[in-house]
Each structure stands twice: as C-alpha cells, then as structure tokens.
Amino acid sequence: MSFRREAHVPRGGPDGGDGGRGGDVVLVCDASLRDLRALRRRTHYRAGAGVAGHGALRHGANGEPLMLAVPPGTQVTGSAGEIEGRKWDLVADGQQAVVARGGVGGRGNKRFTSPKRQAPHFAERGVPGEHGELQLELKLLADVGLVGLPNAGKSSLLARLTRATPKVAAYPFTTLEPNLGVLSGEAGQVVLADIPGLIEGASSGAGLGDEFLAHIERTSLLVHVVDLAPELSGEPIQGGSVGELLQSNYALIERELALHDDRLAQLPRVIALSKSDLVDVIRAQQAVADFSALVGPDVPILVTSSATGAGLGALAVELLAQVLAADTATAGGQGPEASLRIGATSPPAGAREEPMLADHMLFRPGIESGYEIEHPRAGVFCVSGPTVERLIERFDLENVEAVSYVETRLRRLGVLGALRAKGFEPGDEVRIGGDAFALFASAKS
C-alpha cells in the first residue's frame, strides 16, 4: 500500500505496485543423465520467491523457477501435500513438467481504486505456492532387455555387442546396477539394457529384482540369456540332465517376468545360449533342439560365445531386424534390412530419430466455486469453500476498508444472500478459513 508523495504534485493518489509471482519447480528431461543420484544430495528444493511491490507503481519481480534435470524414463508421482496424486512421465530430451506452481503475487492498492473508492488504504496479500513431496522412479528407456540368471553372461554379451563397459567377473551378482549399450547398424540404432539381480522370487523383491524388473517394462524385445555350462559356474546338477537344468533355469526367469508384469510375458523373445566355447558342439546342438521343442519355431535360438565372438554377428542382426522392423511397422512403413556395425559411437546415416511428442494443450482445473454454510449456534455462521477461503486469505480483516471490499465480493458470489436465507443479521460473526469477523453489510443478494 503506497501513496504518491511528491513536491508540487497535489492529490498524488495511490501508487502501490503488485507483488511478483513465485517461481515454479520444473523437472526437465536431460538425455545426458543416466541416474537420479544428483537429486539425492539435498532433501528440500524450493524455487525463488516473488519480490514485494513498492511505491511509484513499481511491481515486484517474479521468482526464479527451479529447473531440476532428470534422465529420460523418469516417472514422477506426487506423494504428499498439495501435489499428491499428480503424475508425470518424462521420456524425451527437453520435455518439461511443472511439478509445483509458484504462488500468485498480491495486488497493490492502485488496483482497488474506483469512482467510490479513490484512495484505498489496503492491498492484497500474495498466495503461497504449492508444496509437497515427490517420488521419482527411473525406468530405463531401452529397446532390448537382456535377462537371465546371475552369471549367465549378460554383461559380457553387452560389452561385446556395444561399447558399454560393465564390470565382468567370474562370480554371480557382479552387476549391481542396470547397464545400457547402443547397438548400431546402417538402418538405425538399438539400445540394450543388461538387467541384473533376477533370481527366484525376484518379482517379490528378492535380490532387488522388483526394482530391476521395472527397467524392462518399456522394452519391445527380450533376450533370454541361458548359460550352456551351468555346472562350471558352481550350479549343482542334481537328479536330471544338463538339458533339464537349462530349461528349469529358463522357466524360472520366465515365471518371474510374468509375475511382475503380464506385458513382459507377451513380449517377443530371442534365446541366446551363451558360453558355447565351454561345451562341445553336441551339447550346444542338443540345447537348441530342446529349446526349439519348448518355445516353438517363432522364437529365434542362437548359440553365442562372448569369449570367441561366435554367434554375436547373427544375434546383432536379429536384434536390429526385429526392433527396427517393429518400429517401422508402427510408423506404417516396411522393415529395413539391418546390417551390423558393432561398437559404433556416432549415429549412422538413416538412424532413428527420437519420437516426437504430440502437440497438446494444457488444461488446468479451476478452483471450485461452491461453498457450504453451517449455523452452529445463534449469531455464528461458518462458511467453507476454496473460493471464499482464498478470498479471505488475501486480505487483512483488521482493516475496515479491506473488510468492506470483502463484503462486496461475498455479495457478488452470492454468499451474503445464502447467509440471509440461513438467518444472518448484520453484525453476526462469520467464520471463513479459520478467521472470524463481523459483517455489518445487509445481506441482500
């Protein structure tokens, strides 16, 4: 609230400026990021506050928005506060989501001038911004997921097909976090994800499997890596043959995938029989025959070795052909012929572009205009509703002029007419949003 006071300027009048709007909290999808570790350094994040208005019609500056970068594949859910229940899914580079909107600045007393109110001695308060808690979950964006028991050779396979450098060692659970690699061909690129920690009970959380399984929910193809020599990895063979053990291991992982998400059970499969350099040709051929009888002719079965490179070229061609053909079919075209180029670091000519986000319009629900009136005892009325509570929050009810303005607004909203229908008399106490004050205006609608 301000009035112009300047020499030789009579009747300067009100000149209070408006307050600035608070900054928004915005999540920005950044393709250069791979995890959410940067956000764990702090617990609370707050955007900049708006600056208060001043005299001489100087409006306050808006608060600076807080831009937080997250990797592609981040799912965001409001878990508490005013943003509870809201959801966002950030998948494309540059995509933004306003997760908490800044508060609205109050208006200066200049805004309330009228022919009858030429020198208002009140101003409007600003409204606080939204606040709450967010839960962020990262689901990797990959075309192909490598699944299988620990020590089946998934990381070695990823390292040979791409330029990824996962840790490889001769013991189970070497890989503790999912790894990504890019397999490139002349017709496009395919992103591979090595999913660790899949053991019996993974869908229920054993071995952190439920967390890792979430990373293959977006894939369009699964490569089931089966170790041809499980006994050399310390896995005992009890009772049945090696072939029965291989199929038992395969069934175990397939069961966990289906328990986690029905969609995973419906995804196309490629079976990669790994570590063929450790077994003879007869065992490898028998394993191919056994799995062909189990899964049928529609599932490709390839014998591979990450140590010698055997079968990797055929596997890469198969992955490129299936994924790129599916993408082209989705776009209405025909599947391209995929030619292999292992370890490429730059996108080749004709590489797939990132999917474009559809143009859209943003509609935000308005504040509910309804209200309720209760009459707990004589001379006291309680009014509740977002619109009237927000109105009371903006003004100082100790200021007589502000109360008069509030009465005018309540009359226009129909609140005073509804109060009269409930038995309201001028001077009765009215409670709105925890504030109690007396209305002396007549309750005419």
N, C-alpha and C positions, 0 to 999 in steps of 0.2 A: 504494500500500500504506500503510495507516494503522491505528493502534490508538488506541482511546479512552483518553485520559489526563486524568482529572478528579478533583479532590479529593472524597473521600468516596464514590467510585464504584469499588469493588473489581472486578477482573476485567471491565474495560470491554469488552474484546474488539475484534475487527477492525471498522473502520468506514470503509474506503476506498470512495469513490464511483466511479461509472462515468464514463468519458470520453464526450464528446459526439460525435455523428456529424458527419462533414464535409458541407459544403453541396454540392448538385448544381449542375451547369451546365445551364441550361434555355434553350432558344430559344422565344420567344413570337412568334406571328404578329400583327403590328400593321398594320391596314388603312391607317393614316395614313402609312406609309412607302412609298416608291416605288423605293428602290435600297438597295444594301449599302454605301454609302460610309462610314457611321458605324463599321462594323467594321474599316475599313482604318486607323484611327488607332492601333491597337495590334496587336502581334503575338501576345502571350500573354494569355490570360484565365484567371483562377483564382477559384473560389468560396471562401467563408470556411472556415477550418479549425475543427474542433471544439475545445472547451475541455477541458483535462485535468480529471479528477476530483480531489476533495480529501477530507480527513478529515471526520468527522462526517456521513458519508453524503451529502456534497454532490456531486451529479452535475454534470458539465460541460455547458455549453450546446452545442446543435447549431450548426454553422457556418451562416452566412447563404448561401442559394442565390444564384447569379449568374444574373440574368434578362437575356437579350440579345434585343432586339427585331429582327425581320426582316420584310420585306414579304411579302405574300401571293404565292405562286408560288415560294417558295424551296425548292430541293431540296438536301438536306444528305447528304453521304457521308463516313463515317469513312475517312481515307486512311492513317493510321499509328497505332501504339500499340495499346492495348487495345480501342479502339473501331473498329479497322479493319474495313471491310466492312459496318458498320451503315448503314442508310439511313432517311431521314425525308423526308416531303413535306408542307410547311406551306402550306395553301391557304385556310383560313378564319380570320377575325379571332378572336383569343383562343386559337387552337389552340396547344398546348404540346408540346415534345419534350425529354425529359431525355437529353441527348447524352453526359453523363459523370456517373456517380453518385459521390457522396461516399463516403469511407471509413467503415468501421464503428468506433465507439469501443471501446476495451478495457474489460473489467470490472474493478472494484475487488476487493480481497481479501475483502471481505464476501461476494461471490458464491460463493466457493470453500469456505465453511465446511460442515462435515459432522460427523456424530457422531464420526468418527475424526479429522477434521482441524478442530479447533476454533479454531486460531489460525494460519491460513495466512500465511506470510511471502512471498507472491508475488502478483502481479497480472498482468493480461493486457494486452498491447500492442494498440494500435489498428492497423487495417489501412489502408494508403494508399488513396486514391480512384483512380478511373480517370483516365487521361490519354492524350492522343493528338493527332492533327491532323484538322481538318475541312476539307472542300472545300465551299463554298457556291456554288450556281449559281441565278441568278434567271431564271425563265421567267414572263413577264408573263401575268396572267390576263385574257384578252380574248376576247370573243365573235367579233369580226370582225378579220381581219388585212388591212391594205392592202399589197399587194405590187406591184412593178413596177420598171422600170429607174430609175436616178437621174434626177432632173429630170422625172419623168413627171407630177408634180403631186399626189403623195400627201399631202404636208404641207399644201398649200393646201386639198385636199379635207377633211382632218381639221379644219382651222381653220374651214371654213365649216359643216360639219355639227355641230360641237361647240364648246364654249368653250375647247378646248385652244389654246395659243398657240405652236406650233412655229415655229422660225426658217424663214423663206421667202426665198429669193433666186434669182437667175437664173443659177445655176451648179450643176453636179452635186455631189453629196455635201455639200449644205448641212446635212442632218440627220445627226448623228453618233451619236445615241442614240435608241432607240425612244421614241415618244411615245404617251400614252394620252388618249383623249377619251371622253365619255359622250354618246350619242345617246338622247334621252328621248322617249317617246310616252305616251299615256294608258294604254296596256296594259302598259308596262314600260320598261326601260332596256336599252341595248346598249352594251357597251364596245368601242371601236375602238382598234386599235393600228397605228401607222404604222411599218413595218419598213424601215429604210434599208439601204444597202450591198449590194443584190442586183445582182450583175453576173455575167458569165460566170466560172465557177469558184467561185461563192460557196459551194457545198456542200463545197468542199475548203479553204475558208478565205480565198479571195481577197476583198479588201475587207472583211474581218472578217465575211463573210457567214455562216459557220457559227455564229458567236456570235449574230447577229441572227436567223437562222432558228429558233433554239431558242425564241424568244419567240412563235412562231405555232404551236407544237406543240399547245397547248391550245385553239386556236380551233376553232369549229364552222363557220365560213364564211370564204371568202377573196374579197376584192375585188381583181381584177387591173386595175390602172390602166394604160391604154395611151395614150401621147401621140399625138394625131392629127396633130401637126405636128412630127415629129422633126427635120426639116431646120432649123427655126427655133431648135432647141436646140443646133445645131452638129453634128448627126449626119449624116454624108455619105450620100447615096443613090447607090450605085454599081450600075450594071447594071440591076436590076429596077425596078419601080414602087414608089410610096409604099406601096401596099397590101401588096406582098410584104414590105417592110421592117417594117411594123406586125406582120404575122403572124410574121416572123422574131424580132422582139423578144419577142412573146408566147411563142413556143415556147422561147426561151432561158430565160426565167424559170420556165416550167413544167418544163423539164428539170432545172433546179437544185433546184426543190422536190421533185421525185420522187427525185432522187439523195440528198437529205438525209434524207427520211423517206417511206416508201411511203404512210403515212397521209395526208400532205399532198396527195398526188396523187389521193386519193379524196374529199377534202372538196368540198362544193358550191361553186360559183363564181358570181360576178357580175362581168361585164366592164364597166368604166367607161371609156368613150372620152373622155379629158379634153381640155381646151383647145379646145373646139369653137368658141370665139369667134375663133380664129386661122385657121380654114379656112372654106371655103364649104360650103353645105348639101349640094352634090353629093358632095364628098369624104366628109362625115360619113355620108351615106346609103349610099355605096358601102362604107365600112368596116363598117357594120352588116351589110350583105348578105354581105360576105366572111367576117366572124366567125360569122355565123349558119350559113353553109355549113360552117365549120370545126368548131364546137363543138356544133351541133345546136340544136333548139328548147327543150331543157330548161334552158339557161343564159341567164339574162336579160342583155341587152346594152343599156346605157343611154348616151346621148350627154350629156356633162356639161360645165359650164364653171364653175370656181371664181371666175372674174372677174365673170361676169354672173349666176351662180346658176342658169343653165339646167340642167334635169335633176336638180338636187340634191334637190328635193322627192320626185320619183319614186324616186330612189336611196334616200333615207332610209326611205320607206315600204316598199320592197323589203327592206331590211336588217332593219327591225323585224319585218316579217311573217315572214320566213324564220327568224330566230333565235328569236323568241318562240313561233312555231308549233312549232318543233322542241323547245323546252323543254317546252311544254305537252303535246306528244305523248309525250314521255318520261315525263311525270308521269301520263299516262293521260287527259288532257283533250283539248279541241279547240282549234285555233289561234285566237287572238284577232284581231280587226280592229285593225290598228295605225294610229293616227292620228298625224301628225307634230307634233312641237313642238321645233323646233331651238333649241339653246342653253339648254335648261332647266338650272338649277343645283340644284334640290331634287327629290327623288323624287316623282313624281305619285302620285295615288291608284291603288292596284292594282299598284304597282311590284313587280317580282320581289324576293323575299327571298333572302338568301344561303342556299345549300344547307346543310341541317342535317347534321352529322356523325352517323353511325350510332353508337348506343350500343355499347360494346365492353368487353371485359375484357382486362386486360394480363397476359400470362403470360411470366415470365422464366425462361430455362433455369437449372436449378440447377447447382451445381458438381459436376463429375464425381467420383463416389465411388471409381472404380477406382484402382489403383496397380500399379506394377511393381517387382520386386526383382531386383537383379543382385548377383552374388557375384564381384567381380573377382579377389580373392585371399583367402588364408586370414585369418580374423579381421576382414574388412571386408565390409560389406553396404551397398549403395546402394538407397534406396527413393525412387521418384519417383511423383508424382501430385498433382493440385491439392488434394485434401482434406488429405493428410498434410503437404504443403508449407505450406499455410495454417495448419495447427495449429502447426508448428514456428516459423513467423514470429511468432506471437503471444506466445511465452514466452521468458524468459531462461534459456538452457540452462546458465548458470553457477550458477543457483540450484538446490540439491539438491531442495527441495520442488517446484519447478516441473518438474524432470525426472521426479520421481515421478508427478506428475499427468499429464504427457505419456505416460509408460509405461502408465498406466491407460487413457488414451484410445486409445492404439495397440492395446492388448489388445482393447478393445471393437470397434475397427474390424477386427480380425482380422489386423492386421499382424504381431503377435508370433507368432501361430500359423503364418503363412506364412514368417516368418523361421526358425522351428524346422524347418519342412519343408526349408529350404534348408541346414540345418546350423548354425544360430545357437547359440552358447553364451553364457551370462551373462558380461558383461564385454567382449564383442566390440564393435568400433566400428561404429556405424551412421551413415550419411551421408544426410541429407534436406535438399534445397533448398540445398546448399552448406554446411550446418552439420554438423559431425562431433561425435559424443558417444558415450559408452559406456552401454549398457543393462545393468543388473545384475539386472533382474527376470527371473524364469523365464518362458520363452516358452510358457506354457500358454494354449490357446485357450479 
